Amino acid sequence: MSNSIMLMGTSSHVGKSIITTALCRIFHQQGRKVVPFKAQNMALNSYVTKDGKEMGRAQVAQAEAAGLEPMVDMNPVLLKPTGNSCSQVILMGVPVGNMSAAEYHQGYSLKAFETVKEALGRLVLAYDTLVIEGAGSPAEINLKENDIVNMRVAKYLQAPVLLIADIDRGGALASLVGTLELLDEEERALVKGLIINKFRGDVRLLMPAVEFLEKKTGKPVLGIVPHIENLGIDDEDSVSLEEKQEVPEDGDIHIAVVRTPKLSNFTDFDSLAAEPDVALYYVQSREELGEPDLILLPGSKNTTEDLLWIRESGLEEAIRECVANGTPLWGICGGYQMLGREIRDPHHTESDHDGIRGMGFLDMETTFEAEKLTAQVTADCLSLNFLGKNIRAEGMPGYEIHMGHTAFGSGVEHPFHITAKADEPFDSWDGAVSIREHGGDIVGSYIHGIFDHDGFRRQVLNSLRERKGLAPLSVQRNVRTEKERAYNRLADIVRRSLDMDKLAEIMGETRC
C-alpha cells in the first residue's frame, strides 16, 4: 500500500496547500511516484483538465510540483460558491447541481465520500506516496459529523497527520493546543507532529514555545517554516487578493483588475503581475480605479450579479469615463460576456434575473444554457490590432470554462483562432475586438490563461509602453521556467525547515 502523509491546519489559510506543494516537489525530486490529494475543495479559482473536467487550482499546482498532469482523482469534489450560502457541486469534474450549505452538508456529502474513496483507491494502486491536504480545521464541531475532507479521510487511510498553525496571525500555540483538545482520542492519535508556519525573525527566540508545545501536547514539532516572500506559486483563492489592493509604487504600466464579489480564475493575471515593468492592482470602487493604462474584467461565477454590482458601485460609469479617455478594456470569460449588449438567463442558471443589459462595448449577446462548456484549448492570435499595433502569436495554451452561447452582430472581428481542443485538431474562432476611433480599444475572450503565453503578453505590454512613449522590451519572463524555479525554491526552504528524518519515521520509512 502507498505511504501517505496528511496536512491539516488549525484554520483556513495557514499554509496547508503550500506545505503540501513543497512535499510533492521534495518527494518528486527523490524519484518517487508521488500524487497530491484533497477530497473536497471550495474555491472559485478552478482549472480544466485535458479530458475537460473541472478541479481546484491548488491541486493543479501540487500536481505540477509532483511532475504530473492534473486529473480529477486528485480533487474529486469541488464546491464553487454561487451566493446566498449556495454552491455549485462538481463531482469528478462534472457539475451535479447547485445546493445550499444545509443540503450539501446534511444530505449529500457522505454520498460524495463514496466517490472520494473510489478516487483514493485508484491513486493508492498507481502511486507509492500520497500527500493529502485537509480543509479548514478538523475541529469544527458543527461540521464534523458530515465532514469528508479531514479526519474521515485520515481514518479511512490510517494516514499520519501533521497539524499546521500560522504564527504570523498570532495565537498559534493556543490554536495547536486547542485543536488537539477538540479531537477525539482516535483522531488525536493520528496527529504525529506539529508545524509552525510563516515565522518571521530569529528561530532561537521561539524555542521555549516549541519546548512548551511538545511537553503540553506530547507531539513533536517537526519544524518552523519561515514566511516566504514572492512565492511565485498560484494562489488557491481570493483571500490573497487582500494584499493586492493598493497600487504598487513601481512599474511603468499600471493595470487595474476589477475585483467583483464572485471573481473567479484571478490567476489569469498572475503572469502580468510578475512582469518587472507592471504594477497590477485590484479595485472595488471608482476611487481605487484611478487612471490605469489598462482595465481588466475577470471571470465570474455569477456574471449577472457581478455586473449589477459593478453598475451599482459606480465602477461601470468610471470605466466608461476611462474608455472615453482612451484607456483600453479587456474582458475574460464572464468579464467578456459583460462587454456585450445583453446577457440572457432564461433558465435562471445563475440568478433569478431573466436577463440584464450589458455594457454595450461589443456587438454581441450571450444566452446562458444549462450545460457548462469546459475544455483545454490551443489558439493562435493571427492578427489583433491593439492600440495601433498588430499582435500575432501562435500555440497559445489555455482553457475554456463558461456557461452560455454568444451570438455576434455582423462585422465583428474575432482575434483568436482555436486550433485544438484536448490535443485534438479543432477549427473555431474566439473573442471579439472593437477598435475605437475616439476611445480605448476593447478586447474580449473566453480563453483563460491567455496572458501566460510569453510572446503574446509582452506584445500587449509593449503596445501599452509605446503608447506612453516608453521603449519596447524583449520577453522578460518565461512562465513555465519560473514556475519550476519557484517549486524548487519552496522545496529547498521547507526541506531545510523540517526534520526530514522524523518525517520519514512518521511515514514508516527509514529516511526521506
C-alpha positions as CSV (number, residue, x, y, z in Angstrom):
1,M,0.0,0.0,0.0
2,S,1.2,3.6,-0.7
3,N,2.8,5.6,2.0
4,S,0.8,8.7,2.9
5,I,1.1,11.9,4.9
6,M,-1.8,14.3,5.6
7,L,-1.5,18.1,6.2
8,M,-4.3,19.7,8.3
9,G,-4.5,23.1,9.8
10,T,-5.8,24.9,12.8
11,S,-7.8,27.0,10.5
12,S,-8.1,28.0,6.8
13,H,-5.2,29.8,5.1
14,V,-2.5,28.6,7.5
15,G,-0.4,27.2,4.6
16,K,-1.6,23.7,4.1
17,S,-1.7,24.0,0.3
18,I,1.9,25.4,0.2
19,I,3.4,22.7,2.5
20,T,1.6,20.0,0.5
21,T,3.1,21.5,-2.7
22,A,6.5,21.6,-1.1
23,L,6.3,17.9,0.0
24,C,5.1,16.9,-3.5
25,R,8.2,18.5,-5.0
26,I,10.6,17.1,-2.4
27,F,9.3,13.6,-3.0
28,H,9.3,14.1,-6.7
29,Q,13.0,15.2,-6.5
30,Q,13.7,11.9,-4.7
31,G,12.3,10.0,-7.7
32,R,9.1,8.8,-6.0
33,K,5.8,8.4,-7.8
34,V,4.0,11.0,-5.6
35,V,0.5,12.3,-6.0
36,P,-1.4,15.1,-4.3
37,F,-5.0,14.7,-3.0
38,K,-7.7,16.8,-1.5
39,A,-11.1,15.2,-1.1
40,Q,-13.1,18.4,-1.3
41,N,-12.1,21.9,-2.3
42,M,-14.2,25.1,-2.0
43,A,-12.9,27.7,-4.4
44,L,-13.9,29.8,-7.4
45,N,-10.4,29.5,-8.9
46,S,-10.7,26.3,-10.9
47,Y,-8.9,24.6,-13.7
48,V,-9.9,22.3,-16.7
49,T,-8.1,19.1,-17.2
50,K,-7.2,17.6,-20.6
51,D,-10.3,15.5,-20.6
52,G,-12.5,18.6,-20.0
53,K,-13.1,18.1,-16.3
54,E,-13.0,20.8,-13.6
55,M,-10.9,20.7,-10.5
56,G,-9.4,23.0,-7.8
57,R,-6.4,25.1,-8.7
58,A,-4.4,24.2,-5.6
59,Q,-4.2,20.6,-6.7
60,V,-3.1,21.7,-10.1
61,A,-0.1,23.5,-8.6
62,Q,0.6,20.4,-6.4
63,A,0.4,18.1,-9.5
64,E,2.9,20.4,-11.3
65,A,5.2,20.2,-8.3
66,A,4.9,16.4,-8.4
67,G,5.6,16.3,-12.1
68,L,2.1,15.1,-13.0
69,E,-0.7,16.1,-15.4
70,P,-3.6,17.3,-13.3
71,M,-6.6,14.9,-13.0
72,V,-9.8,15.0,-11.1
73,D,-8.9,12.0,-8.9
74,M,-6.7,14.5,-7.1
75,N,-9.7,16.6,-6.2
76,P,-12.9,14.5,-6.6
77,V,-15.3,17.1,-5.0
78,L,-15.2,20.8,-5.9
79,L,-17.6,23.4,-4.4
80,K,-17.9,26.7,-6.3
81,P,-19.9,29.3,-4.2
82,T,-22.7,31.0,-6.2
83,G,-24.0,33.2,-3.4
84,N,-26.7,33.1,-0.7
85,S,-25.0,30.2,1.1
86,C,-25.3,28.1,-2.1
87,S,-22.6,26.3,-4.1
88,Q,-22.4,24.5,-7.4
89,V,-21.3,21.0,-6.6
90,I,-18.8,19.4,-9.0
91,L,-18.3,15.6,-8.6
92,M,-15.3,14.1,-10.5
93,G,-15.1,17.2,-12.6
94,V,-18.7,17.4,-13.7
95,P,-21.4,19.7,-12.2
96,V,-24.2,17.8,-10.4
97,G,-26.3,20.8,-9.4
98,N,-26.5,23.8,-7.0
99,M,-27.1,23.0,-3.3
100,S,-27.5,25.1,-0.2
101,A,-24.9,24.5,2.6
102,A,-27.6,22.6,4.6
103,E,-28.5,20.4,1.6
104,Y,-24.9,19.5,0.9
105,H,-23.6,19.0,4.5
106,Q,-26.7,17.3,5.8
107,G,-27.6,15.1,2.8
108,Y,-25.1,14.9,0.0
109,S,-21.5,15.0,1.5
110,L,-21.5,11.4,2.8
111,K,-22.8,10.2,-0.5
112,A,-19.9,12.1,-2.2
113,F,-17.5,10.3,0.1
114,E,-18.1,7.1,-1.7
115,T,-16.7,8.8,-4.8
116,V,-13.8,10.1,-2.7
117,K,-13.0,6.5,-1.6
118,E,-13.1,5.3,-5.3
119,A,-10.6,8.1,-6.3
120,L,-8.3,7.2,-3.4
121,G,-8.4,3.6,-4.4
122,R,-7.2,4.4,-7.9
123,L,-4.4,6.6,-6.5
124,V,-3.2,4.1,-4.0
125,L,-2.8,1.5,-6.7
126,A,-1.0,3.9,-9.1
127,Y,1.4,5.8,-6.8
128,D,3.8,5.0,-4.0
129,T,3.3,8.2,-2.0
130,L,0.2,10.3,-1.3
131,V,0.4,13.8,0.1
132,I,-3.1,14.7,1.3
133,E,-4.4,18.1,2.1
134,G,-7.2,18.8,4.6
135,A,-9.5,21.9,4.6
136,G,-10.2,24.5,7.2
137,S,-9.9,22.9,10.6
138,P,-10.5,19.2,11.7
139,A,-12.0,20.6,14.9
140,E,-15.1,22.3,13.5
141,I,-17.6,20.6,15.8
142,N,-20.7,21.8,13.9
143,L,-19.4,20.3,10.6
144,K,-17.5,17.3,11.9
145,E,-20.3,14.7,11.6
146,N,-20.6,15.1,7.8
147,D,-17.1,16.2,7.1
148,I,-15.4,14.3,4.2
149,V,-12.1,16.1,3.8
150,N,-10.3,16.0,7.2
151,M,-10.3,13.2,9.8
152,R,-12.7,11.0,7.8
153,V,-10.0,10.7,5.1
154,A,-7.2,10.2,7.7
155,K,-9.1,7.5,9.5
156,Y,-10.1,5.8,6.2
157,L,-6.4,5.5,5.1
158,Q,-4.9,5.5,8.6
159,A,-2.8,8.3,7.4
160,P,-0.4,10.1,9.8
161,V,-1.3,13.8,10.2
162,L,0.8,16.9,10.6
163,L,-1.0,19.8,12.1
164,I,0.0,23.3,10.9
165,A,-0.5,26.7,12.5
166,D,0.2,30.1,11.1
167,I,2.2,32.1,13.6
168,D,2.1,35.3,11.6
169,R,-1.6,35.6,12.5
170,G,-0.9,35.3,16.3
171,G,-2.3,32.7,18.7
172,A,-0.5,29.8,17.0
173,L,0.3,27.9,20.3
174,A,-3.3,28.2,21.5
175,S,-4.6,27.1,18.2
176,L,-2.5,24.0,18.1
177,V,-3.3,23.0,21.7
178,G,-7.0,23.9,21.3
179,T,-7.4,21.9,18.1
180,L,-5.8,18.8,19.6
181,E,-8.1,19.1,22.7
182,L,-11.2,19.2,20.5
183,L,-10.2,16.0,18.6
184,D,-11.4,12.6,19.9
185,E,-8.8,10.1,21.1
186,E,-8.6,8.2,17.8
187,E,-8.2,11.4,15.8
188,R,-5.6,12.8,18.2
189,A,-3.6,9.6,17.9
190,L,-3.3,10.1,14.2
191,V,-1.7,13.5,14.6
192,K,2.0,12.6,14.6
193,G,3.6,16.1,14.5
194,L,3.2,19.9,14.5
195,I,4.4,22.5,12.1
196,I,4.7,26.3,12.8
197,N,4.4,28.2,9.5
198,K,5.1,31.7,8.3
199,F,7.6,32.6,11.1
200,R,9.4,35.9,10.9
201,G,12.6,36.6,12.9
202,D,15.1,34.6,14.9
203,V,14.0,31.0,15.4
204,R,16.1,30.7,18.6
205,L,13.7,33.1,20.3
206,L,10.8,30.6,19.6
207,M,12.5,27.6,21.2
208,P,10.8,28.0,24.6
209,A,7.5,27.9,22.9
210,V,8.5,24.8,21.0
211,E,9.5,23.0,24.2
212,F,6.2,24.0,25.8
213,L,4.2,22.7,22.9
214,E,6.0,19.3,22.8
215,K,5.6,18.9,26.6
216,K,1.9,20.1,26.6
217,T,0.7,18.0,23.6
218,G,3.1,15.1,23.6
219,K,3.6,15.8,19.9
220,P,6.9,16.6,18.2
221,V,7.3,20.0,16.4
222,L,8.7,18.9,13.1
223,G,9.9,22.3,12.2
224,I,9.4,26.1,11.8
225,V,8.8,27.2,8.3
226,P,9.7,30.9,7.6
227,H,7.4,33.4,5.9
228,I,8.3,33.2,2.2
229,E,8.2,36.4,0.2
230,N,7.4,36.4,-3.5
231,L,6.4,32.7,-3.5
232,G,5.7,32.7,-7.3
233,I,3.1,29.9,-7.0
234,D,-0.6,30.2,-8.0
235,D,-2.8,31.3,-5.1
236,E,-5.7,29.0,-4.1
237,D,-8.4,31.6,-3.6
238,S,-9.1,35.3,-3.5
239,V,-8.2,35.8,0.2
240,S,-4.7,36.5,-1.2
241,L,-6.1,39.5,-3.1
242,E,-6.3,41.5,0.1
243,E,-2.6,42.1,-0.3
244,K,-3.0,43.4,-3.9
245,Q,-5.5,46.2,-3.4
246,E,-3.0,49.1,-3.4
247,V,-1.3,50.3,-6.5
248,P,2.4,49.2,-6.4
249,E,4.7,52.1,-6.3
250,D,7.0,50.8,-9.1
251,G,6.1,49.7,-12.6
252,D,5.9,51.6,-15.9
253,I,2.5,50.1,-16.8
254,H,-0.5,50.3,-14.4
255,I,-3.1,47.6,-14.8
256,A,-6.4,47.6,-12.8
257,V,-8.4,44.4,-12.3
258,V,-12.0,44.8,-11.2
259,R,-12.4,42.7,-8.1
260,T,-16.1,41.6,-8.2
261,P,-17.8,39.7,-5.3
262,K,-17.8,36.4,-7.4
263,L,-14.5,36.9,-9.2
264,S,-13.0,33.6,-10.4
265,N,-9.8,32.5,-12.0
266,F,-7.8,35.6,-10.9
267,T,-4.7,33.6,-11.6
268,D,-5.3,34.6,-15.3
269,F,-3.4,37.8,-14.4
270,D,-0.5,36.5,-12.2
271,S,1.8,36.4,-15.2
272,L,1.1,40.1,-15.9
273,A,1.6,41.0,-12.2
274,A,5.0,39.3,-12.2
275,E,6.4,41.4,-15.1
276,P,9.1,43.9,-13.8
277,D,7.5,46.8,-15.7
278,V,3.9,46.2,-14.5
279,A,2.1,47.5,-11.4
280,L,-1.1,45.4,-11.2
281,Y,-3.8,46.0,-8.6
282,Y,-7.4,45.0,-7.8
283,V,-10.1,47.6,-7.4
284,Q,-13.6,47.6,-5.8
285,S,-14.5,51.3,-6.2
286,R,-14.2,54.1,-8.7
287,E,-11.8,55.9,-6.3
288,E,-9.5,52.9,-6.3
289,L,-9.6,52.6,-10.1
290,G,-7.6,55.8,-10.7
291,E,-6.1,56.3,-14.1
292,P,-4.7,52.9,-15.2
293,D,-3.1,52.1,-18.6
294,L,-5.3,49.0,-18.9
295,I,-8.5,47.8,-17.2
296,L,-9.2,44.0,-16.9
297,L,-12.7,42.5,-16.3
298,P,-12.1,38.9,-14.9
299,G,-14.2,35.8,-15.0
300,S,-17.1,35.4,-12.6
301,K,-19.1,32.6,-11.1
302,N,-22.2,34.8,-11.2
303,T,-21.8,37.1,-14.2
304,T,-25.2,38.9,-13.9
305,E,-24.9,39.6,-10.2
306,D,-21.3,40.8,-10.6
307,L,-22.3,43.1,-13.5
308,L,-25.1,44.6,-11.3
309,W,-22.5,45.1,-8.6
310,I,-20.2,46.9,-11.0
311,R,-23.1,49.1,-12.1
312,E,-24.4,49.9,-8.6
313,S,-20.9,50.6,-7.2
314,G,-20.3,53.3,-9.7
315,L,-17.4,51.3,-11.3
316,E,-19.2,51.0,-14.7
317,E,-19.5,54.7,-15.0
318,A,-15.9,55.1,-14.0
319,I,-14.8,52.5,-16.6
320,R,-16.8,54.3,-19.3
321,E,-15.0,57.5,-18.4
322,C,-11.6,55.8,-18.7
323,V,-12.5,54.2,-22.0
324,A,-13.8,57.5,-23.4
325,N,-10.4,59.0,-22.5
326,G,-8.6,56.2,-24.4
327,T,-8.0,53.5,-21.8
328,P,-8.2,50.0,-23.3
329,L,-10.5,47.5,-21.7
330,W,-10.2,43.6,-21.7
331,G,-12.7,41.1,-20.6
332,I,-12.0,37.4,-19.9
333,C,-14.9,34.8,-19.8
334,G,-17.6,36.4,-17.6
335,G,-15.9,39.8,-18.0
336,Y,-16.0,39.2,-21.7
337,Q,-19.8,38.5,-21.6
338,M,-20.3,41.7,-19.6
339,L,-18.8,43.7,-22.5
340,G,-21.7,42.8,-24.9
341,R,-25.1,44.3,-25.4
342,E,-27.1,41.9,-23.3
343,I,-26.9,38.8,-21.1
344,R,-29.9,36.5,-21.0
345,D,-30.6,33.8,-18.4
346,P,-34.0,32.2,-19.4
347,H,-33.4,29.1,-17.3
348,H,-32.2,31.1,-14.3
349,T,-28.9,29.2,-14.5
350,E,-27.0,31.9,-12.5
351,S,-29.6,34.0,-10.8
352,D,-33.3,35.0,-10.6
353,H,-32.9,37.6,-13.4
354,D,-34.3,36.7,-16.8
355,G,-31.6,38.9,-18.4
356,I,-29.6,42.0,-17.9
357,R,-28.3,44.8,-20.1
358,G,-24.6,44.5,-20.8
359,M,-22.1,47.4,-21.0
360,G,-22.6,47.5,-24.8
361,F,-18.9,47.9,-25.8
362,L,-19.0,44.8,-28.1
363,D,-21.7,43.9,-30.7
364,M,-22.7,40.6,-29.1
365,E,-25.4,38.9,-26.9
366,T,-24.9,36.0,-24.6
367,T,-27.6,33.5,-23.5
368,F,-26.9,31.2,-20.6
369,E,-27.6,27.5,-21.0
370,A,-27.8,24.6,-18.5
371,E,-24.7,22.9,-19.6
372,K,-21.2,24.2,-18.8
373,L,-18.5,24.2,-21.5
374,T,-15.1,23.1,-20.2
375,A,-12.1,22.3,-22.4
376,Q,-8.4,22.8,-22.7
377,V,-7.6,24.7,-25.9
378,T,-4.7,25.9,-28.1
379,A,-5.2,29.1,-30.0
380,D,-3.3,31.4,-32.4
381,C,-3.6,35.1,-32.5
382,L,-3.5,35.7,-36.2
383,S,-4.0,39.4,-36.1
384,L,-5.1,41.6,-33.2
385,N,-5.0,45.4,-33.9
386,F,-4.4,46.8,-30.4
387,L,-3.5,50.4,-29.9
388,G,-2.4,50.6,-33.5
389,K,0.0,47.6,-33.2
390,N,-0.6,44.3,-34.9
391,I,-0.2,41.5,-32.3
392,R,0.5,37.9,-33.5
393,A,1.2,34.8,-31.6
394,E,1.0,31.0,-32.2
395,G,0.4,28.0,-29.9
396,M,-1.2,29.8,-27.0
397,P,-2.4,27.3,-24.4
398,G,-5.4,28.0,-22.3
399,Y,-8.8,26.6,-21.2
400,E,-12.5,27.5,-21.5
401,I,-14.9,27.2,-18.6
402,H,-18.2,29.0,-19.1
403,M,-21.9,28.8,-19.3
404,G,-23.7,30.2,-22.3
405,H,-23.6,30.8,-26.1
406,T,-22.6,34.2,-27.5
407,A,-24.0,35.5,-30.8
408,F,-22.3,38.3,-32.7
409,G,-23.5,41.1,-34.9
410,S,-22.3,41.4,-38.5
411,G,-18.8,42.6,-38.9
412,V,-17.4,41.6,-35.5
413,E,-13.7,40.6,-35.7
414,H,-12.6,37.5,-33.8
415,P,-8.9,37.8,-32.9
416,F,-8.2,34.3,-31.7
417,H,-8.3,31.1,-33.8
418,I,-8.7,27.9,-31.7
419,T,-6.7,25.2,-33.4
420,A,-7.0,22.4,-30.9
421,K,-9.2,21.2,-28.1
422,A,-7.9,18.5,-25.7
423,D,-5.0,18.0,-28.1
424,E,-7.3,17.2,-31.0
425,P,-7.5,19.4,-34.1
426,F,-10.2,22.0,-33.9
427,D,-11.3,24.9,-36.0
428,S,-13.2,27.8,-34.5
429,W,-12.9,31.5,-33.6
430,D,-12.9,33.1,-30.2
431,G,-13.2,36.6,-28.8
432,A,-14.2,39.9,-30.2
433,V,-12.5,43.3,-30.6
434,S,-13.7,46.8,-31.1
435,I,-11.2,49.4,-32.3
436,R,-12.5,52.7,-31.1
437,E,-11.6,55.8,-33.1
438,H,-12.1,58.1,-30.2
439,G,-11.7,55.9,-27.2
440,G,-9.9,52.9,-25.7
441,D,-9.7,49.6,-27.6
442,I,-12.0,46.8,-26.3
443,V,-11.0,43.1,-26.4
444,G,-12.7,40.0,-25.0
445,S,-12.1,36.3,-25.0
446,Y,-13.4,33.1,-23.4
447,I,-9.8,31.7,-23.1
448,H,-8.4,31.6,-19.6
449,G,-4.6,31.7,-19.3
450,I,-4.2,33.7,-22.5
451,F,-1.6,36.1,-20.9
452,D,0.6,33.1,-19.9
453,H,2.0,33.0,-23.4
454,D,5.2,34.9,-23.0
455,G,5.3,36.4,-26.5
456,F,1.7,37.5,-26.6
457,R,1.9,39.0,-23.1
458,R,5.0,41.0,-24.0
459,Q,3.4,42.3,-27.2
460,V,0.4,43.6,-25.3
461,L,2.6,45.3,-22.7
462,N,4.8,46.8,-25.3
463,S,1.8,48.3,-27.1
464,L,1.0,50.0,-23.7
465,R,4.6,51.0,-23.3
466,E,4.9,52.6,-26.7
467,R,1.6,54.5,-26.2
468,K,3.2,56.1,-23.2
469,G,6.4,56.9,-25.1
470,L,8.4,54.1,-23.5
471,A,10.7,51.9,-25.4
472,P,9.5,48.3,-26.0
473,L,11.2,45.5,-24.1
474,S,12.2,41.9,-25.1
475,V,10.5,39.0,-23.4
476,Q,11.3,39.4,-19.7
477,R,9.9,36.1,-18.2
478,N,9.3,32.5,-19.1
479,V,6.2,31.4,-17.1
480,R,7.0,27.7,-17.2
481,T,10.7,28.1,-16.2
482,E,9.9,30.4,-13.4
483,K,7.2,28.1,-12.0
484,E,9.7,25.3,-11.9
485,R,12.2,27.5,-10.2
486,A,9.5,28.5,-7.6
487,Y,8.6,24.9,-6.8
488,N,12.3,24.1,-6.3
489,R,12.9,27.1,-4.1
490,L,9.9,26.2,-2.0
491,A,11.1,22.6,-1.7
492,D,14.5,23.8,-0.6
493,I,13.1,26.1,2.1
494,V,10.7,23.5,3.5
495,R,13.3,20.7,3.4
496,R,15.7,22.9,5.5
497,S,12.9,23.8,7.9
498,L,11.6,20.4,8.7
499,D,13.1,17.4,10.4
500,M,13.0,15.2,7.4
501,D,14.3,12.1,9.3
502,K,11.5,12.5,11.8
503,L,9.0,12.8,8.9
504,A,10.4,9.6,7.4
505,E,9.9,7.9,10.7
506,I,6.3,9.1,10.9
507,M,5.7,7.8,7.4
508,G,7.1,4.4,8.3
509,E,10.3,4.9,6.3
510,T,14.0,4.8,7.1
511,R,14.8,8.2,5.6
512,C,13.2,11.0,3.5
